[in-house]
């Protein structure tokens, strides 16, 4: 088997070595970052990619990839790059506006906001409104406050019902008193 070509040596500063040692030993570090830190630490010992790969139980290509990324970007090169995907379309200001409207106003011709009514007013899809409300724990259909009735006869009805309860309570007390006083 032909001897592998020598790789560019990895030279670590004291701070980089301390960070890499910390990442490789700390139990809360993500495993992929800990493995990358171990790869760079072994690269600093001037081993070949194949020897390092055997020692760390990874492929030589993996060692080569992280060695190269470290030499270009140093410690920042060991973290993952942003993943592809559609960027956010709803700004933080728009989210704040939706939350403020939900908490501080009521829709026209309704008692509370629904995802449909908020979507119509804000121009944001219903599913996004639902996601925002869920993220912030908002439930506009549930109220936490006491509401008085708008019935014009409300006071009289409350007095009637309260009177029934009180008269029943007094009758119950009288029967207990008469039962306990009789020998």
N, CA and C of each residue as an Amber inpcrd file, in Angstrom:
protein
   549
   0.8440000  -1.1720000   0.0000000   0.0000000   0.0000000   0.0000000
   0.8920000   1.2380000   0.0000000   0.5970000   2.1650000  -0.8760000
   1.4110000   3.3710000  -1.0030000   1.2130000   4.2560000   0.2200000
   2.2770000   4.9230000   0.5730000   2.2060000   5.8150000   1.7240000
   1.3360000   7.0160000   1.3680000   0.4530000   7.4150000   2.2820000
  -0.4390000   8.5420000   2.0350000   0.3640000   9.8360000   2.0240000
  -0.0530000  10.8190000   1.2150000   0.6700000  12.0790000   1.2120000
   0.5140000  12.7930000   2.5580000   1.5390000  13.5340000   2.9360000
   1.4980000  14.2470000   4.2090000   0.4780000  15.3710000   4.1240000
  -0.2670000  15.5440000   5.1700000  -1.2710000  16.6060000   5.2340000
  -0.6200000  17.8430000   5.8240000  -1.2640000  18.9690000   5.5560000
  -0.7980000  20.2170000   6.1470000  -0.8900000  20.1030000   7.6690000
   0.1500000  20.4620000   8.3840000   0.0720000  20.3440000   9.8430000
  -0.9240000  21.3480000  10.4220000  -1.5840000  20.9300000  11.4930000
  -2.5200000  21.7910000  12.1980000  -1.7910000  22.3750000  13.4000000
  -1.7540000  23.7100000  13.4500000  -1.0950000  24.3970000  14.5530000
  -2.1800000  25.0610000  15.3890000  -2.1910000  24.7340000  16.6700000
  -3.2140000  25.2580000  17.5760000  -2.6280000  26.3030000  18.5140000
  -3.3950000  27.3670000  18.7300000  -3.0150000  28.3280000  19.7680000
  -3.4420000  27.7450000  21.1140000  -3.0030000  28.3440000  22.1900000
  -3.3630000  27.8580000  23.5260000  -4.8750000  27.9500000  23.7480000
  -5.4900000  29.0510000  23.3010000  -6.9400000  29.2150000  23.4520000
  -7.7040000  28.1780000  22.6440000  -7.2500000  27.9380000  21.4030000
  -7.9240000  26.9400000  20.5590000  -7.8190000  25.5530000  21.1880000
  -6.6320000  25.2250000  21.6980000  -6.4510000  23.9140000  22.3380000
  -7.3670000  23.7780000  23.5560000  -7.4670000  24.8330000  24.3650000
  -8.3290000  24.7960000  25.5480000  -9.7980000  24.6220000  25.1450000
 -10.2350000  25.3680000  24.1360000 -11.6260000  25.2320000  23.6600000
 -11.8960000  23.8380000  23.1340000 -10.9850000  23.3080000  22.3290000
 -11.1730000  21.9700000  21.7630000 -11.1980000  20.9020000  22.8530000
 -10.3130000  21.0140000  23.8190000 -10.3160000  20.0600000  24.9410000
 -11.6280000  20.1470000  25.7120000 -12.1060000  21.3610000  25.9410000
 -13.3740000  21.5620000  26.6530000 -14.5220000  20.9290000  25.8780000
 -14.5650000  21.1680000  24.5730000 -15.6510000  20.6100000  23.7460000
 -15.5970000  19.0850000  23.7140000 -14.4050000  18.5300000  23.6850000
 -14.2970000  17.0760000  23.5710000 -14.6150000  16.3630000  24.8800000
 -14.4700000  17.0510000  26.0120000 -14.6780000  16.4070000  27.3160000
 -16.0220000  16.7150000  27.9670000 -16.5970000  17.8470000  27.6270000
 -17.8270000  18.2860000  28.2900000 -18.9900000  17.3790000  27.8950000
 -19.7890000  16.9850000  28.8500000 -20.8950000  16.0500000  28.5840000
 -22.0680000  16.7260000  27.8780000 -22.1520000  18.0480000  27.9530000
 -23.2810000  18.7380000  27.3310000 -23.0140000  19.1420000  25.8800000
 -21.8040000  18.9140000  25.3980000 -21.4750000  19.2450000  24.0100000
 -22.1600000  18.2590000  23.0730000 -22.6500000  18.7670000  21.9500000
 -23.2370000  17.8670000  20.9450000 -22.1470000  16.8950000  20.4950000
 -22.5330000  15.6510000  20.2520000 -21.5550000  14.6340000  19.8970000
 -20.7930000  14.9680000  18.6200000 -21.4870000  15.5290000  17.6400000
 -20.7970000  15.8180000  16.3820000 -19.7070000  16.8720000  16.5960000
 -19.9530000  17.8520000  17.4670000 -18.9390000  18.8630000  17.7470000
 -17.7980000  18.2620000  18.5700000 -18.1050000  17.3690000  19.4850000
 -17.0680000  16.7140000  20.2920000 -16.1600000  15.8630000  19.4040000
 -16.7250000  15.1510000  18.4430000 -15.9180000  14.3300000  17.5260000
 -15.0310000  15.2280000  16.6740000 -15.5750000  16.3390000  16.1940000
 -14.7950000  17.2740000  15.3750000 -13.6350000  17.8440000  16.1990000
 -13.8850000  18.1480000  17.4630000 -12.8230000  18.6610000  18.3240000
 -11.7400000  17.6120000  18.5150000 -12.1300000  16.3540000  18.7110000
 -11.1440000  15.2690000  18.8630000 -10.3330000  15.0940000  17.5940000
 -10.9880000  15.2360000  16.4350000 -10.2830000  15.1170000  15.1520000
  -9.1960000  16.1740000  15.0620000  -9.5270000  17.4150000  15.3750000
  -8.5420000  18.4980000  15.2740000  -7.4240000  18.3100000  16.2970000
  -7.7650000  17.8490000  17.4990000  -6.7270000  17.6040000  18.5150000
  -5.7540000  16.5180000  18.0530000  -6.2710000  15.4700000  17.4180000
  -5.3650000  14.4300000  16.9190000  -4.5990000  14.9090000  15.6940000
  -5.1970000  15.7900000  14.8920000  -4.4810000  16.3620000  13.7440000
  -3.2880000  17.1820000  14.2180000  -3.4190000  17.8100000  15.3700000
  -2.3280000  18.6190000  15.9180000  -1.1480000  17.7500000  16.3430000
  -1.3870000  16.4470000  16.5220000  -0.3030000  15.5170000  16.8750000
   0.4730000  15.0690000  15.6450000   0.1050000  15.6060000  14.4820000
   0.7780000  15.3640000  13.2060000   0.6280000  13.9340000  12.7020000
  -0.5200000  13.3560000  12.9480000  -0.8060000  12.0330000  12.3960000
  -1.3760000  12.1790000  10.9920000  -1.3250000  11.1030000  10.2140000
  -1.9280000  11.1040000   8.8850000  -3.4250000  10.8880000   9.0320000
  -4.1940000  11.3100000   8.0160000  -5.6560000  11.1930000   8.0710000
  -6.1070000   9.7520000   8.3260000  -5.4480000   8.7810000   7.6780000
  -5.8270000   7.3790000   7.8540000  -5.5920000   6.8950000   9.2740000
  -4.4610000   7.2950000   9.8510000  -4.1450000   6.8950000  11.2250000
  -5.1260000   7.5240000  12.2120000  -5.4350000   8.8080000  11.9820000
  -6.3990000   9.4980000  12.8520000  -7.7710000   8.8570000  12.7370000
  -8.1610000   8.5220000  11.5200000  -9.4780000   7.9300000  11.2890000
  -9.6060000   6.6080000  12.0440000  -8.5570000   5.7810000  11.9910000
  -8.6010000   4.5100000  12.7230000  -8.6880000   4.7480000  14.2230000
  -7.9130000   5.7060000  14.6900000  -7.8720000   6.0050000  16.1220000
  -9.2250000   6.5080000  16.6350000  -9.9550000   7.3080000  15.8030000
 -11.2140000   7.9090000  16.2350000 -12.4490000   7.1720000  15.7030000
 -12.2250000   6.1130000  14.9290000 -13.3110000   5.3130000  14.3680000
 -14.2180000   6.1380000  13.4340000 -13.5840000   6.9210000  12.5580000
 -14.2830000   7.6720000  11.5200000 -13.5630000   7.4050000  10.2050000
 -14.0910000   7.9310000   9.1130000 -13.4640000   7.7130000   7.8060000
 -12.3500000   8.7400000   7.5770000 -11.3750000   8.4070000   6.7470000
 -10.3260000   9.3740000   6.4290000 -10.8760000  10.6350000   5.7450000
 -11.9490000  10.4850000   4.9860000 -12.5570000  11.6440000   4.3380000
 -13.1040000  12.6220000   5.3890000 -13.6760000  12.0820000   6.4610000
 -14.2050000  12.9280000   7.5320000 -13.0680000  13.7040000   8.1840000
 -11.9600000  13.0420000   8.4480000 -10.8100000  13.7090000   9.0400000
 -10.3120000  14.8070000   8.1090000 -10.2110000  14.5040000   6.8200000
  -9.7470000  15.4920000   5.8480000 -10.6620000  16.7000000   5.7630000
 -11.9640000  16.4440000   5.7860000 -12.9330000  17.5450000   5.7020000
 -12.7830000  18.5050000   6.8650000 -12.7180000  17.9790000   8.1090000
 -12.6740000  18.8440000   9.2800000 -11.2940000  19.4720000   9.4730000
 -10.2430000  18.7850000   9.0310000  -8.9080000  19.3740000   9.0700000
  -8.8780000  20.6030000   8.1500000  -9.3930000  20.4470000   6.9470000
  -9.4030000  21.5570000   5.9820000 -10.2670000  22.7200000   6.4710000
 -11.4530000  22.4090000   6.9960000 -12.3380000  23.4830000   7.4810000
 -11.7140000  24.2140000   8.6610000 -11.0100000  23.4780000   9.5290000
 -10.3650000  24.1360000  10.6620000  -9.2390000  25.0460000  10.1890000
  -8.4570000  24.5930000   9.2040000  -7.3490000  25.4080000   8.7190000
  -7.8330000  26.6900000   8.0530000  -9.0200000  26.6670000   7.4740000
  -9.5600000  27.8640000   6.8130000 -10.2580000  28.7780000   7.8130000
 -11.1560000  28.2040000   8.6430000 -12.0240000  29.0200000   9.5050000
 -11.7240000  28.9030000  10.9970000 -10.7580000  28.0980000  11.3750000
 -10.4090000  27.8410000  12.7810000 -11.6160000  27.2760000  13.5370000
 -11.8680000  27.7020000  14.7760000 -12.9360000  27.1060000  15.5910000
 -14.3160000  27.2780000  14.9610000 -14.5500000  28.3970000  14.2960000
 -15.8510000  28.6400000  13.6620000 -16.1250000  27.6300000  12.5520000
 -15.0860000  27.0490000  11.9790000 -15.2580000  26.0690000  10.9130000
 -15.7900000  24.7350000  11.3900000 -15.7620000  24.4930000  12.6970000
 -16.2230000  23.2060000  13.2250000 -17.7280000  23.1630000  13.4690000
 -18.3660000  24.3110000  13.4810000 -19.8190000  24.3270000  13.6800000
 -20.5120000  24.1340000  12.3420000 -21.7590000  23.7300000  12.4050000
 -22.5080000  23.4760000  11.1710000 -22.8530000  24.7720000  10.4720000
 -22.8250000  24.7100000   9.1600000 -23.2300000  25.8560000   8.3560000
 -24.7510000  25.8920000   8.3040000 -25.3320000  27.0540000   8.0000000
 -26.7930000  27.1270000   7.8990000 -27.3330000  26.1370000   6.8590000
 -28.4230000  25.5110000   7.1950000 -29.0410000  24.5320000   6.2950000
 -29.8690000  25.2470000   5.2410000 -30.0330000  24.6120000   4.0970000
 -30.8720000  25.2300000   3.0700000 -32.3400000  25.1610000   3.4670000
 -33.0990000  26.0340000   2.9090000 -34.5240000  26.0540000   3.2050000
 -35.0730000  27.4300000   2.9150000 -36.3740000  27.5140000   2.9550000
 -37.0190000  28.7830000   2.6640000 -36.8130000  29.7440000   3.8240000
 -36.3900000  30.9870000   3.5310000 -36.2060000  31.9530000   4.6190000
 -37.5400000  32.3990000   5.1920000 -37.4870000  32.9660000   6.3920000
 -38.7100000  33.4490000   7.0420000 -39.3530000  34.5290000   6.1920000
 -40.6760000  34.4980000   6.1360000 -41.4000000  35.5150000   5.3800000
 -42.1400000  36.4740000   6.2920000 -42.2900000  36.1260000   7.5530000
 -42.9900000  36.9820000   8.5210000 -41.9480000  37.6070000   9.4330000
 -41.8910000  38.9300000   9.4250000 -40.8890000  39.6370000  10.2310000
 -41.2820000  39.6390000  11.7060000 -40.3120000  39.9690000  12.5440000
 -40.5770000  40.0750000  13.9820000 -41.5780000  41.1850000  14.2670000
 -41.5080000  42.2560000  13.4970000 -42.4520000  43.3710000  13.6830000
 -43.8800000  42.9190000  13.3780000 -44.0410000  42.0890000  12.3470000
 -45.3750000  41.5840000  11.9890000 -45.8930000  40.6520000  13.0840000
 -45.0300000  39.8060000  13.6290000 -45.4280000  38.9130000  14.7270000
 -45.8570000  39.7450000  15.9300000 -45.1030000  40.7820000  16.2380000
 -45.4540000  41.6540000  17.3590000 -46.8010000  42.3360000  17.1230000
 -47.0440000  42.7630000  15.8930000 -48.3170000  43.3940000  15.5440000
 -49.4850000  42.4210000  15.7480000 -49.3160000  41.1730000  15.3430000
 -50.3620000  40.1560000  15.4930000 -50.6390000  39.9010000  16.9740000
 -49.5930000  39.7930000  17.7730000 -49.7610000  39.5470000  19.2070000
 -50.4680000  40.7280000  19.8680000 -50.0600000  41.9310000  19.5060000
 -50.6740000  43.1340000  20.0810000 -52.1530000  43.2060000  19.7270000
 -52.4890000  42.9460000  18.4750000 -53.9000000  42.9680000  18.0650000
 -54.6930000  41.9070000  18.8070000 -54.1070000  40.7360000  18.9660000
 -54.7960000  39.6420000  19.6420000 -55.1200000  40.0100000  21.0830000
 -54.1640000  40.6260000  21.7550000 -54.3240000  40.9110000  23.1750000
 -55.0800000  42.2030000  23.4740000 -54.9810000  43.1780000  22.5880000
 -55.4920000  44.5000000  22.9300000 -56.7000000  44.9660000  22.1370000
 -57.1770000  44.1930000  21.2040000 -58.3290000  44.6480000  20.4210000
 -59.2860000  43.4920000  20.1620000 -60.4540000  43.8570000  19.6580000
 -61.4580000  42.8590000  19.2760000 -61.8190000  43.0910000  17.8190000
 -62.1660000  42.0310000  17.1150000 -62.5540000  42.2170000  15.7180000
 -63.9360000  42.8610000  15.6190000 -64.1860000  43.4760000  14.4890000
 -65.5090000  44.0520000  14.2540000 -66.5240000  42.9170000  14.1370000
 -67.6680000  43.0640000  14.7570000 -68.7840000  42.1050000  14.6740000
 -68.4410000  40.7410000  15.2680000 -67.5480000  40.6890000  16.2730000
 -67.2280000  39.4250000  16.9340000 -66.7480000  39.7260000  18.3520000
 -66.7620000  38.6860000  19.1840000 -66.3330000  38.8720000  20.5670000
 -64.8660000  38.5390000  20.7830000 -64.2790000  37.7130000  19.9180000
 -62.8690000  37.3760000  20.0340000 -62.3020000  37.0760000  18.6550000
 -60.9810000  37.0560000  18.5920000 -60.3100000  36.7740000  17.3370000
 -60.3330000  35.2780000  17.0380000 -60.4720000  34.9630000  15.7740000
 -60.2720000  33.6010000  15.2990000 -59.0850000  33.6520000  14.3380000
 -58.5330000  32.4980000  14.0020000 -57.4080000  32.5080000  13.0720000
 -57.8330000  33.0850000  11.7210000 -59.0620000  32.8030000  11.3300000
 -59.5490000  33.3360000  10.0480000 -59.6660000  34.8560000  10.0720000
 -60.2620000  35.3940000  11.1450000 -60.4450000  36.8490000  11.2070000
 -59.1010000  37.5610000  11.3360000 -58.1780000  37.0090000  12.1110000
 -56.8610000  37.6380000  12.2460000 -56.0900000  37.5520000  10.9300000
 -56.2240000  36.4400000  10.2300000 -55.5430000  36.2900000   8.9420000
 -56.0700000  37.3100000   7.9320000 -57.3680000  37.5370000   7.9510000
 -57.9570000  38.4990000   7.0180000 -57.4590000  39.9130000   7.3030000
 -57.3350000  40.2620000   8.5620000 -56.9140000  41.6140000   8.9400000
 -55.4120000  41.8060000   8.7300000 -54.6130000  40.8060000   9.0800000
 -53.1590000  40.9690000   9.0630000 -52.5120000  40.5980000   7.7340000
 -53.2090000  39.8280000   6.9000000 -52.6260000  39.4130000   5.6300000
 -51.6380000  38.2720000   5.7600000 -51.7070000  37.5490000   6.8760000
 -50.8310000  36.4110000   7.1350000 -51.6830000  35.1460000   7.0630000
 -51.1730000  34.0440000   6.5360000 -51.9680000  32.8110000   6.4480000
 -52.4570000  32.3190000   7.8170000 -53.6150000  31.6510000   7.8130000
 -54.2180000  31.1280000   9.0540000 -53.2670000  30.2080000   9.8060000
 -52.5710000  29.3550000   9.0720000 -51.6700000  28.4120000   9.7350000
 -50.5460000  29.1480000  10.4610000 -50.0790000  30.2520000   9.8900000
 -49.0320000  31.0470000  10.5430000 -49.5800000  31.7300000  11.7910000
 -50.8210000  32.2180000  11.7220000 -51.4530000  32.8230000  12.8990000
 -51.5340000  31.7850000  14.0130000 -51.9830000  30.5890000  13.6730000
 -52.1010000  29.5130000  14.6710000 -50.7380000  29.1810000  15.2680000
 -49.6970000  29.1340000  14.4340000 -48.3510000  28.8320000  14.9110000
 -47.8500000  29.9300000  15.8610000 -48.1070000  31.1880000  15.5180000
 -47.6910000  32.3090000  16.3730000 -48.4170000  32.2430000  17.7090000
 -49.7330000  32.0450000  17.6800000 -50.5020000  31.9580000  18.9260000
 -50.0080000  30.8030000  19.7920000 -49.7280000  29.6590000  19.1680000
 -49.2570000  28.4940000  19.9150000 -47.8990000  28.7830000  20.5450000
 -47.0200000  29.4440000  19.8000000 -45.6790000  29.7450000  20.3050000
 -45.7250000  30.6720000  21.5160000 -46.6890000  31.5920000  21.5350000
 -46.7860000  32.5480000  22.6280000 -47.8570000  32.1720000  23.6500000
 -48.4880000  31.0140000  23.4840000 -49.4770000  30.5440000  24.4520000
 -50.7520000  31.3630000  24.4660000 -51.1140000  31.9420000  23.3350000
 -52.3250000  32.7590000  23.2570000 -53.5220000  31.8910000  22.8740000
 -54.6290000  32.0930000  23.5880000 -55.8740000  31.3910000  23.3020000
 -57.0080000  32.4000000  23.3870000 -57.2230000  33.1650000  22.3090000
 -58.2190000  34.2270000  22.3870000 -59.6400000  33.7260000  22.5980000
 -59.9160000  32.4580000  22.3010000 -61.2630000  31.9270000  22.5030000
 -61.5270000  31.5910000  23.9700000 -60.4650000  31.5630000  24.7980000
 -60.6250000  31.3320000  26.2310000 -60.3550000  32.6370000  26.9620000
 -61.2440000  32.9960000  27.8860000 -61.0490000  34.2440000  28.6170000
 -60.7370000  33.9460000  30.0690000 -59.9000000  34.7800000  30.6610000
 -59.5100000  34.6090000  32.0600000 -60.2040000  35.6050000  32.9790000
 -61.0660000  36.4290000  32.4420000 -61.6730000  37.4770000  33.2600000
 -63.1410000  37.1950000  33.4900000 -63.6690000  37.7990000  34.5510000
 -65.0830000  37.6870000  34.8650000 -65.8560000  38.6470000  33.9730000
 -66.9490000  38.1950000  33.3960000 -67.7440000  39.0510000  32.5170000
 -69.1330000  39.2260000  33.1030000 -69.5870000  40.4650000  33.1560000
 -70.9420000  40.7500000  33.6120000 -71.9060000  40.5990000  32.4490000
 -73.0880000  40.1900000  32.7810000 -74.1130000  40.0290000  31.7620000
 -74.6290000  41.3900000  31.3040000 -75.0250000  41.4560000  30.0610000
 -75.6350000  42.6950000  29.5370000 -77.1560000  42.6330000  29.6230000
 -77.6900000  41.6000000  30.2550000 -79.1340000  41.4410000  30.4130000
 -79.6730000  42.5570000  31.3100000 -80.7160000  43.3030000  30.8700000
 -81.2520000  44.3870000  31.7030000 -81.8840000  43.8800000  33.0030000
 -82.3030000  42.6270000  33.0580000 -82.9290000  42.0500000  34.2610000
 -81.9370000  41.2500000  35.0900000 -80.6500000  41.4170000  34.7990000
 -79.6150000  40.6290000  35.4700000 -79.6600000  40.7750000  36.9950000
 -79.7590000  42.0020000  37.4960000 -79.7520000  42.2440000  38.9430000
 -80.9160000  41.5480000  39.6270000 -82.1090000  41.6580000  39.0400000
 -83.2830000  41.0230000  39.6320000 -83.1450000  39.4980000  39.6340000
 -82.5870000  38.9450000  38.5460000 -82.4060000  37.4900000  38.4650000
 -81.4050000  37.0100000  39.5190000 -80.3350000  37.7690000  39.7140000
 -79.3380000  37.4010000  40.7250000 -79.9660000  37.4200000  42.1080000
 -80.7810000  38.4500000  42.3920000 -81.4500000  38.5300000  43.6970000
 -82.3730000  37.3430000  43.9050000 -83.1500000  36.9850000  42.8660000
 -84.0620000  35.8390000  42.9830000 -83.3020000  34.5550000  43.2890000
 -82.2700000  34.2940000  42.5380000 -81.5160000  33.0450000  42.7210000
 -80.8110000  33.0560000  44.0710000 -80.2170000  34.1800000  44.4410000
 -79.5480000  34.2770000  45.7320000 -80.5500000  34.0880000  46.8660000
 -81.7460000  34.6740000  46.7130000 -82.7930000  34.5070000  47.7200000
 -83.1850000  33.0540000  47.8790000 -83.2990000  32.3120000  46.7670000
 -83.6270000  30.8850000  46.8410000 -82.5700000  30.1250000  47.6440000
 -81.3090000  30.3690000  47.3480000 -80.2320000  29.6890000  48.0520000
 -80.2250000  30.0470000  49.5350000 -80.3860000  31.3150000  49.8340000
 -80.3770000  31.7310000  51.2320000 -81.5610000  31.1560000  52.0070000
 -82.7540000  31.1460000  51.3850000 -83.9160000  30.5890000  52.0900000
 -83.7270000  29.0930000  52.3120000 -83.1330000  28.4100000  51.3640000
 -82.8830000  26.9710000  51.5110000 -81.8440000  26.7380000  52.6090000
 -80.8510000  27.5980000  52.6360000 -79.8150000  27.4800000  53.6490000
 -80.3920000  27.7200000  55.0450000 -81.2640000  28.7350000  55.1870000
 -81.8890000  29.0200000  56.4800000 -82.7780000  27.8700000  56.9040000
 -83.5210000  27.2950000  55.9690000 -84.3950000  26.1640000  56.2960000
 -83.5720000  24.9730000  56.7550000 -82.4320000  24.7380000  56.1520000
 -81.5500000  23.6370000  56.5420000 -80.9870000  23.8500000  57.9250000
 -80.6280000  25.0770000  58.2500000 -80.1020000  25.3820000  59.5860000
 -81.1720000  25.1990000  60.6490000 -82.4210000  25.6110000  60.3390000
 -83.5070000  25.4480000  61.3070000 -83.7470000  23.9770000  61.6130000
 -83.7080000  23.1410000  60.5680000 -83.9760000  21.7210000  60.8150000
 -82.8540000  21.1080000  61.6500000 -81.5890000  21.5460000  61.4610000
 -80.4930000  21.0390000  62.2700000 -80.6310000  21.4860000  63.7190000
 -81.0780000  22.7180000  63.9010000 -81.2310000  23.2430000  65.2580000
 -82.3490000  22.4890000  65.9780000 -83.4860000  22.2800000  65.2990000
 -84.5940000  21.5930000  65.9510000 -84.2570000  20.1450000  66.2370000
 -83.4720000  19.4870000  65.3570000 -83.1150000  18.0970000  65.5810000
 -82.1500000  17.9800000  66.7670000 -81.1960000  18.8870000  66.8740000
 -80.2400000  18.7980000  67.9590000 -80.8310000  19.2370000  69.2950000
 -81.8540000  20.1110000  69.2850000 -82.4230000  20.5750000  70.5540000
 -83.4520000  19.6000000  71.1310000 -83.9990000  18.7200000  70.3280000
 -84.9680000  17.7670000  70.8320000 -84.2490000  16.5800000  71.4670000
 -84.6950000  16.1480000  72.6840000 -84.0090000  15.0280000  73.3460000
 -84.3650000  13.6960000  72.7860000
